[in-house]
Amino acid sequence: MKTIDLRQEKLSINGLLQLAKLETLLILTEDGQTFILEDADAFEKEAAMLGNSKKFMKFLQKRSKAEATSTIDELEDKLKLKTTG
């Protein structure tokens, strides 16, 4: 991932898009906001890579077995209290 600081270098949208064809960009705007710009297919590629990762799948399996800290009913009750109270 390459960082582009628009406070230091001025690039057009087309310039940013050309760079994003090569790699994912972290764009820092003049007012300090950050954005990520990447090829739309990059997400699909990353998802496929994660789907083939034994380490990531093991993490997900472990995570899915973790006990919930609240039940659905408890969450619904909390939400009702917030909207009515």
KOLGU-4560 file (N, C-alpha, C; in nm, 3 decimals, padded with zeros to 5 digits):
<recs>
<n_xx: 00.085 n_yy: -00.117 n_zz: 00.000 ca_xx: 00.000 ca_yy: 00.000 ca_zz: 00.000 c_xx: 00.089 c_yy: 00.123 c_zz: 00.000 mol: A seq: 1 type: MET>
<n_xx: 00.057 n_yy: 00.215 n_zz: -00.086 ca_xx: 00.134 ca_yy: 00.338 ca_zz: -00.097 c_xx: 00.053 c_yy: 00.453 c_zz: -00.039 mol: A seq: 2 type: LYS>
<n_xx: 00.117 n_yy: 00.538 n_zz: 00.040 ca_xx: 00.051 ca_yy: 00.654 ca_zz: 00.097 c_xx: 00.074 c_yy: 00.775 c_zz: 00.008 mol: A seq: 3 type: THR>
<n_xx: -00.035 n_yy: 00.844 n_zz: -00.023 ca_xx: -00.030 ca_yy: 00.966 ca_zz: -00.101 c_xx: -00.079 c_yy: 01.079 c_zz: -00.010 mol: A seq: 4 type: ILE>
<n_xx: 00.007 n_yy: 01.173 n_zz: 00.020 ca_xx: -00.028 ca_yy: 01.286 ca_zz: 00.106 c_xx: -00.058 c_yy: 01.405 c_zz: 00.016 mol: A seq: 5 type: ASP>
<n_xx: -00.186 n_yy: 01.436 n_zz: 00.001 ca_xx: -00.226 ca_yy: 01.545 ca_zz: -00.087 c_xx: -00.189 c_yy: 01.682 c_zz: -00.032 mol: A seq: 6 type: LEU>
<n_xx: -00.140 n_yy: 01.687 n_zz: 00.092 ca_xx: -00.091 ca_yy: 01.813 ca_zz: 00.146 c_xx: 00.047 c_yy: 01.845 c_zz: 00.088 mol: A seq: 7 type: ARG>
<n_xx: 00.115 n_yy: 01.740 n_zz: 00.041 ca_xx: 00.250 ca_yy: 01.759 ca_zz: -00.009 c_xx: 00.261 c_yy: 01.745 c_zz: -00.160 mol: A seq: 8 type: GLN>
<n_xx: 00.176 n_yy: 01.664 n_zz: -00.219 ca_xx: 00.179 ca_yy: 01.650 ca_zz: -00.365 c_xx: 00.037 c_yy: 01.660 c_zz: -00.419 mol: A seq: 9 type: GLU>
<n_xx: 00.024 n_yy: 01.736 n_zz: -00.523 ca_xx: -00.107 ca_yy: 01.758 ca_zz: -00.585 c_xx: -00.122 c_yy: 01.661 c_zz: -00.702 mol: A seq: 10 type: LYS>
<n_xx: -00.223 n_yy: 01.576 n_zz: -00.692 ca_xx: -00.252 ca_yy: 01.481 ca_zz: -00.799 c_xx: -00.397 c_yy: 01.495 c_zz: -00.840 mol: A seq: 11 type: LEU>
<n_xx: -00.423 n_yy: 01.479 n_zz: -00.967 ca_xx: -00.560 ca_yy: 01.481 ca_zz: -01.017 c_xx: -00.625 c_yy: 01.346 c_zz: -00.986 mol: A seq: 12 type: SER>
<n_xx: -00.755 n_yy: 01.343 n_zz: -01.002 ca_xx: -00.827 ca_yy: 01.216 ca_zz: -00.986 c_xx: -00.771 c_yy: 01.113 c_zz: -01.084 mol: A seq: 13 type: ILE>
<n_xx: -00.749 n_yy: 01.155 n_zz: -01.207 ca_xx: -00.694 ca_yy: 01.062 ca_zz: -01.306 c_xx: -00.556 c_yy: 01.012 c_zz: -01.265 mol: A seq: 14 type: ASN>
<n_xx: -00.476 n_yy: 01.100 n_zz: -01.207 ca_xx: -00.344 ca_yy: 01.060 ca_zz: -01.159 c_xx: -00.355 c_yy: 00.956 c_zz: -01.048 mol: A seq: 15 type: GLY>
<n_xx: -00.448 n_yy: 00.978 n_zz: -00.956 ca_xx: -00.470 ca_yy: 00.882 ca_zz: -00.848 c_xx: -00.519 c_yy: 00.748 c_zz: -00.902 mol: A seq: 16 type: LEU>
<n_xx: -00.609 n_yy: 00.753 n_zz: -01.000 ca_xx: -00.661 ca_yy: 00.629 ca_zz: -01.059 c_xx: -00.549 c_yy: 00.551 c_zz: -01.130 mol: A seq: 17 type: LEU>
<n_xx: -00.461 n_yy: 00.622 n_zz: -01.196 ca_xx: -00.349 ca_yy: 00.554 ca_zz: -01.263 c_xx: -00.260 c_yy: 00.484 c_zz: -01.162 mol: A seq: 18 type: GLN>
<n_xx: -00.233 n_yy: 00.550 n_zz: -01.049 ca_xx: -00.151 ca_yy: 00.489 ca_zz: -00.945 c_xx: -00.223 c_yy: 00.370 c_zz: -00.882 mol: A seq: 19 type: LEU>
<n_xx: -00.355 n_yy: 00.381 n_zz: -00.865 ca_xx: -00.434 ca_yy: 00.275 ca_zz: -00.802 c_xx: -00.440 c_yy: 00.150 c_zz: -00.890 mol: A seq: 20 type: ALA>
<n_xx: -00.413 n_yy: 00.166 n_zz: -01.019 ca_xx: -00.406 ca_yy: 00.048 ca_zz: -01.105 c_xx: -00.288 c_yy: -00.041 c_zz: -01.067 mol: A seq: 21 type: LYS>
<n_xx: -00.185 n_yy: 00.020 n_zz: -01.011 ca_xx: -00.063 ca_yy: -00.052 ca_zz: -00.977 c_xx: -00.063 c_yy: -00.108 c_zz: -00.835 mol: A seq: 22 type: LEU>
<n_xx: -00.123 n_yy: -00.032 n_zz: -00.743 ca_xx: -00.126 ca_yy: -00.077 ca_zz: -00.604 c_xx: -00.233 c_yy: 00.000 c_zz: -00.526 mol: A seq: 23 type: GLU>
<n_xx: -00.270 n_yy: -00.051 n_zz: -00.412 ca_xx: -00.367 ca_yy: 00.013 ca_zz: -00.326 c_xx: -00.308 c_yy: 00.143 c_zz: -00.271 mol: A seq: 24 type: THR>
<n_xx: -00.391 n_yy: 00.247 n_zz: -00.268 ca_xx: -00.345 ca_yy: 00.376 ca_zz: -00.219 c_xx: -00.415 c_yy: 00.414 c_zz: -00.089 mol: A seq: 25 type: LEU>
<n_xx: -00.339 n_yy: 00.467 n_zz: 00.004 ca_xx: -00.392 ca_yy: 00.531 ca_zz: 00.123 c_xx: -00.375 c_yy: 00.679 c_zz: 00.097 mol: A seq: 26 type: LEU>
<n_xx: -00.486 n_yy: 00.750 n_zz: 00.083 ca_xx: -00.482 ca_yy: 00.891 ca_zz: 00.045 c_xx: -00.512 c_yy: 00.976 c_zz: 00.167 mol: A seq: 27 type: ILE>
<n_xx: -00.421 n_yy: 01.066 n_zz: 00.199 ca_xx: -00.438 ca_yy: 01.161 ca_zz: 00.308 c_xx: -00.473 c_yy: 01.296 c_zz: 00.247 mol: A seq: 28 type: LEU>
<n_xx: -00.592 n_yy: 01.347 n_zz: 00.280 ca_xx: -00.638 ca_yy: 01.471 ca_zz: 00.220 c_xx: -00.579 c_yy: 01.592 c_zz: 00.293 mol: A seq: 29 type: THR>
<n_xx: -00.600 n_yy: 01.708 n_zz: 00.235 ca_xx: -00.547 ca_yy: 01.831 ca_zz: 00.292 c_xx: -00.604 c_yy: 01.860 c_zz: 00.431 mol: A seq: 30 type: GLU>
<n_xx: -00.726 n_yy: 01.813 n_zz: 00.459 ca_xx: -00.786 ca_yy: 01.836 ca_zz: 00.591 c_xx: -00.765 c_yy: 01.718 c_zz: 00.687 mol: A seq: 31 type: ASP>
<n_xx: -00.679 n_yy: 01.622 n_zz: 00.648 ca_xx: -00.642 ca_yy: 01.514 ca_zz: 00.739 c_xx: -00.726 c_yy: 01.388 c_zz: 00.730 mol: A seq: 32 type: GLY>
<n_xx: -00.826 n_yy: 01.385 n_zz: 00.644 ca_xx: -00.905 ca_yy: 01.263 ca_zz: 00.628 c_xx: -00.824 c_yy: 01.161 c_zz: 00.548 mol: A seq: 33 type: GLN>
<n_xx: -00.856 n_yy: 01.033 n_zz: 00.569 ca_xx: -00.788 ca_yy: 00.928 ca_zz: 00.494 c_xx: -00.889 c_yy: 00.846 c_zz: 00.416 mol: A seq: 34 type: THR>
<n_xx: -00.846 n_yy: 00.806 n_zz: 00.298 ca_xx: -00.928 ca_yy: 00.723 ca_zz: 00.210 c_xx: -00.840 c_yy: 00.614 c_zz: 00.151 mol: A seq: 35 type: PHE>
<n_xx: -00.901 n_yy: 00.502 n_zz: 00.116 ca_xx: -00.831 ca_yy: 00.396 ca_zz: 00.046 c_xx: -00.888 c_yy: 00.387 c_zz: -00.093 mol: A seq: 36 type: ILE>
<n_xx: -00.799 n_yy: 00.378 n_zz: -00.191 ca_xx: -00.839 ca_yy: 00.365 ca_zz: -00.330 c_xx: -00.770 c_yy: 00.243 c_zz: -00.387 mol: A seq: 37 type: LEU>
<n_xx: -00.850 n_yy: 00.153 n_zz: -00.441 ca_xx: -00.793 ca_yy: 00.033 ca_zz: -00.502 c_xx: -00.884 c_yy: -00.016 c_zz: -00.613 mol: A seq: 38 type: GLU>
<n_xx: -00.830 n_yy: -00.099 n_zz: -00.697 ca_xx: -00.906 ca_yy: -00.161 ca_zz: -00.805 c_xx: -01.022 c_yy: -00.240 c_zz: -00.744 mol: A seq: 39 type: ASP>
<n_xx: -01.138 n_yy: -00.232 n_zz: -00.803 ca_xx: -01.256 ca_yy: -00.300 ca_zz: -00.749 c_xx: -01.235 c_yy: -00.451 c_zz: -00.737 mol: A seq: 40 type: ALA>
<n_xx: -01.156 n_yy: -00.509 n_zz: -00.825 ca_xx: -01.130 ca_yy: -00.652 ca_zz: -00.819 c_xx: -01.038 c_yy: -00.689 c_zz: -00.704 mol: A seq: 41 type: ASP>
<n_xx: -00.970 n_yy: -00.592 n_zz: -00.645 ca_xx: -00.875 ca_yy: -00.620 ca_zz: -00.537 c_xx: -00.945 c_yy: -00.683 c_zz: -00.418 mol: A seq: 42 type: ALA>
<n_xx: -01.067 n_yy: -00.637 n_zz: -00.387 ca_xx: -01.141 ca_yy: -00.693 ca_zz: -00.274 c_xx: -01.172 c_yy: -00.840 c_zz: -00.298 mol: A seq: 43 type: PHE>
<n_xx: -01.218 n_yy: -00.871 n_zz: -00.419 ca_xx: -01.251 ca_yy: -01.009 ca_zz: -00.452 c_xx: -01.127 c_yy: -01.098 c_zz: -00.445 mol: A seq: 44 type: GLU>
<n_xx: -01.015 n_yy: -01.047 n_zz: -00.492 ca_xx: -00.890 ca_yy: -01.123 ca_zz: -00.486 c_xx: -00.849 c_yy: -01.148 c_zz: -00.342 mol: A seq: 45 type: LYS>
<n_xx: -00.861 n_yy: -01.044 n_zz: -00.259 ca_xx: -00.824 ca_yy: -01.059 ca_zz: -00.119 c_xx: -00.917 c_yy: -01.158 c_zz: -00.048 mol: A seq: 46 type: GLU>
<n_xx: -01.046 n_yy: -01.152 n_zz: -00.078 ca_xx: -01.141 ca_yy: -01.245 ca_zz: -00.018 c_xx: -01.108 c_yy: -01.389 c_zz: -00.058 mol: A seq: 47 type: ALA>
<n_xx: -01.071 n_yy: -01.409 n_zz: -00.184 ca_xx: -01.034 ca_yy: -01.543 ca_zz: -00.230 c_xx: -00.908 c_yy: -01.590 c_zz: -00.159 mol: A seq: 48 type: ALA>
<n_xx: -00.812 n_yy: -01.501 n_zz: -00.142 ca_xx: -00.688 ca_yy: -01.539 ca_zz: -00.073 c_xx: -00.716 c_yy: -01.576 c_zz: 00.071 mol: A seq: 49 type: MET>
<n_xx: -00.801 n_yy: -01.499 n_zz: 00.138 ca_xx: -00.835 ca_yy: -01.530 ca_zz: 00.276 c_xx: -00.911 c_yy: -01.662 c_zz: 00.285 mol: A seq: 50 type: LEU>
<n_xx: -00.995 n_yy: -01.688 n_zz: 00.188 ca_xx: -01.069 ca_yy: -01.814 ca_zz: 00.186 c_xx: -00.979 c_yy: -01.935 c_zz: 00.172 mol: A seq: 51 type: GLY>
<n_xx: -00.862 n_yy: -01.915 n_zz: 00.114 ca_xx: -00.765 ca_yy: -02.023 ca_zz: 00.097 c_xx: -00.660 c_yy: -02.025 c_zz: 00.208 mol: A seq: 52 type: ASN>
<n_xx: -00.671 n_yy: -01.935 n_zz: 00.304 ca_xx: -00.573 ca_yy: -01.926 ca_zz: 00.413 c_xx: -00.614 c_yy: -02.017 c_zz: 00.529 mol: A seq: 53 type: SER>
<n_xx: -00.533 n_yy: -02.118 n_zz: 00.557 ca_xx: -00.564 ca_yy: -02.208 ca_zz: 00.669 c_xx: -00.563 c_yy: -02.133 c_zz: 00.801 mol: A seq: 54 type: LYS>
<n_xx: -00.470 n_yy: -02.040 n_zz: 00.815 ca_xx: -00.459 ca_yy: -01.963 ca_zz: 00.940 c_xx: -00.584 c_yy: -01.878 c_zz: 00.961 mol: A seq: 55 type: LYS>
<n_xx: -00.633 n_yy: -01.811 n_zz: 00.856 ca_xx: -00.752 ca_yy: -01.728 ca_zz: 00.868 c_xx: -00.875 c_yy: -01.814 c_zz: 00.895 mol: A seq: 56 type: PHE>
<n_xx: -00.887 n_yy: -01.926 n_zz: 00.825 ca_xx: -01.003 ca_yy: -02.013 ca_zz: 00.846 c_xx: -01.004 c_yy: -02.070 c_zz: 00.988 mol: A seq: 57 type: MET>
<n_xx: -00.886 n_yy: -02.100 n_zz: 01.042 ca_xx: -00.876 ca_yy: -02.147 ca_zz: 01.181 c_xx: -00.922 c_yy: -02.037 c_zz: 01.277 mol: A seq: 58 type: LYS>
<n_xx: -00.881 n_yy: -01.913 n_zz: 01.250 ca_xx: -00.924 ca_yy: -01.799 ca_zz: 01.330 c_xx: -01.076 c_yy: -01.786 c_zz: 01.328 mol: A seq: 59 type: PHE>
<n_xx: -01.137 n_yy: -01.795 n_zz: 01.209 ca_xx: -01.283 ca_yy: -01.784 ca_zz: 01.198 c_xx: -01.354 c_yy: -01.897 c_zz: 01.272 mol: A seq: 60 type: LEU>
<n_xx: -01.299 n_yy: -02.016 n_zz: 01.261 ca_xx: -01.360 ca_yy: -02.131 ca_zz: 01.329 c_xx: -01.356 c_yy: -02.111 c_zz: 01.480 mol: A seq: 61 type: GLN>
<n_xx: -01.242 n_yy: -02.066 n_zz: 01.531 ca_xx: -01.228 ca_yy: -02.040 ca_zz: 01.674 c_xx: -01.324 c_yy: -01.930 c_zz: 01.717 mol: A seq: 62 type: LYS>
<n_xx: -01.333 n_yy: -01.827 n_zz: 01.636 ca_xx: -01.419 ca_yy: -01.712 ca_zz: 01.665 c_xx: -01.566 c_yy: -01.753 c_zz: 01.668 mol: A seq: 63 type: ARG>
<n_xx: -01.606 n_yy: -01.842 n_zz: 01.580 ca_xx: -01.746 ca_yy: -01.883 ca_zz: 01.573 c_xx: -01.788 c_yy: -01.966 c_zz: 01.694 mol: A seq: 64 type: SER>
<n_xx: -01.692 n_yy: -02.024 n_zz: 01.763 ca_xx: -01.723 ca_yy: -02.106 ca_zz: 01.880 c_xx: -01.723 c_yy: -02.024 c_zz: 02.009 mol: A seq: 65 type: LYS>
<n_xx: -01.683 n_yy: -01.899 n_zz: 02.001 ca_xx: -01.679 ca_yy: -01.814 ca_zz: 02.120 c_xx: -01.821 c_yy: -01.790 c_zz: 02.170 mol: A seq: 66 type: ALA>
<n_xx: -01.834 n_yy: -01.786 n_zz: 02.302 ca_xx: -01.965 ca_yy: -01.763 ca_zz: 02.362 c_xx: -02.006 c_yy: -01.618 c_zz: 02.344 mol: A seq: 67 type: GLU>
<n_xx: -02.132 n_yy: -01.598 n_zz: 02.320 ca_xx: -02.185 ca_yy: -01.462 ca_zz: 02.308 c_xx: -02.188 c_yy: -01.398 c_zz: 02.445 mol: A seq: 68 type: ALA>
<n_xx: -02.165 n_yy: -01.270 n_zz: 02.451 ca_xx: -02.172 ca_yy: -01.200 ca_zz: 02.579 c_xx: -02.314 c_yy: -01.156 c_zz: 02.610 mol: A seq: 69 type: THR>
<n_xx: -02.399 n_yy: -01.149 n_zz: 02.509 ca_xx: -02.540 ca_yy: -01.115 ca_zz: 02.527 c_xx: -02.622 c_yy: -01.201 c_zz: 02.432 mol: A seq: 70 type: SER>
<n_xx: -02.742 n_yy: -01.234 n_zz: 02.475 ca_xx: -02.831 ca_yy: -01.307 ca_zz: 02.386 c_xx: -02.902 c_yy: -01.207 c_zz: 02.294 mol: A seq: 71 type: THR>
<n_xx: -02.963 n_yy: -01.258 n_zz: 02.191 ca_xx: -03.040 ca_yy: -01.174 ca_zz: 02.100 c_xx: -03.152 c_yy: -01.104 c_zz: 02.176 mol: A seq: 72 type: ILE>
<n_xx: -03.219 n_yy: -01.177 n_zz: 02.264 ca_xx: -03.328 ca_yy: -01.118 ca_zz: 02.342 c_xx: -03.279 c_yy: -01.002 c_zz: 02.429 mol: A seq: 73 type: ASP>
<n_xx: -03.162 n_yy: -01.020 n_zz: 02.491 ca_xx: -03.107 ca_yy: -00.913 ca_zz: 02.574 c_xx: -03.075 c_yy: -00.790 c_zz: 02.489 mol: A seq: 74 type: GLU>
<n_xx: -03.020 n_yy: -00.812 n_zz: 02.372 ca_xx: -02.990 ca_yy: -00.700 ca_zz: 02.284 c_xx: -03.116 c_yy: -00.628 c_zz: 02.240 mol: A seq: 75 type: LEU>
<n_xx: -03.219 n_yy: -00.705 n_zz: 02.207 ca_xx: -03.347 ca_yy: -00.644 ca_zz: 02.168 c_xx: -03.403 c_yy: -00.559 c_zz: 02.282 mol: A seq: 76 type: GLU>
<n_xx: -03.395 n_yy: -00.611 n_zz: 02.403 ca_xx: -03.444 ca_yy: -00.536 ca_zz: 02.519 c_xx: -03.366 c_yy: -00.407 c_zz: 02.537 mol: A seq: 77 type: ASP>
<n_xx: -03.235 n_yy: -00.412 n_zz: 02.521 ca_xx: -03.152 ca_yy: -00.291 ca_zz: 02.534 c_xx: -03.188 c_yy: -00.190 c_zz: 02.426 mol: A seq: 78 type: LYS>
<n_xx: -03.209 n_yy: -00.236 n_zz: 02.306 ca_xx: -03.244 ca_yy: -00.145 ca_zz: 02.198 c_xx: -03.381 c_yy: -00.080 c_zz: 02.220 mol: A seq: 79 type: LEU>
<n_xx: -03.474 n_yy: -00.159 n_zz: 02.272 ca_xx: -03.608 ca_yy: -00.104 ca_zz: 02.302 c_xx: -03.599 c_yy: 00.003 c_zz: 02.409 mol: A seq: 80 type: LYS>
<n_xx: -03.516 n_yy: -00.021 n_zz: 02.509 ca_xx: -03.499 ca_yy: 00.078 ca_zz: 02.615 c_xx: -03.441 c_yy: 00.208 c_zz: 02.561 mol: A seq: 81 type: LEU>
<n_xx: -03.349 n_yy: 00.198 n_zz: 02.470 ca_xx: -03.286 ca_yy: 00.318 ca_zz: 02.414 c_xx: -03.383 c_yy: 00.396 c_zz: 02.328 mol: A seq: 82 type: LYS>
<n_xx: -03.467 n_yy: 00.327 n_zz: 02.252 ca_xx: -03.557 ca_yy: 00.399 ca_zz: 02.162 c_xx: -03.681 c_yy: 00.452 c_zz: 02.235 mol: A seq: 83 type: THR>
<n_xx: -03.718 n_yy: 00.389 n_zz: 02.346 ca_xx: -03.837 ca_yy: 00.434 ca_zz: 02.417 c_xx: -03.802 c_yy: 00.518 c_zz: 02.539 mol: A seq: 84 type: THR>
<n_xx: -03.681 n_yy: 00.506 n_zz: 02.588 ca_xx: -03.646 ca_yy: 00.575 ca_zz: 02.712 c_xx: -03.575 c_yy: 00.699 c_zz: 02.686 mol: A seq: 85 type: GLY>
</recs>
